[in-house]
Amino acid sequence: MERGRFFQRRRVCRFCHDKVAIDYKDVGLIRNFLTERGRIIPRRMSGNCLGHQRELTIAIKRARTIALVAFAEER
């Protein structure tokens, strides 16, 4: 007996679809791509394209440097 195959729907890059600019000062947007521990969510989970994931990573690191976002959450 053959099992049905599992197909997962491909995630669409939110930034490409909505034409949203990535800005390190937009803390609300940046927090959507961080875990509760403060780690950056990987591209395969967030669904971002490569270019926007790189821009997002740079924006998160800039926001951390000027203390808009915490480096790590307290336990």
Secondary structure, 3 states (H helix, E strand, C coil): CCCCCCCCCCCCCHHHHHCCCCCCCCHHHHHCCECCCCCECCHHHHCCCHHHHHHHHHHHHHHHHCCCCCCCCCC
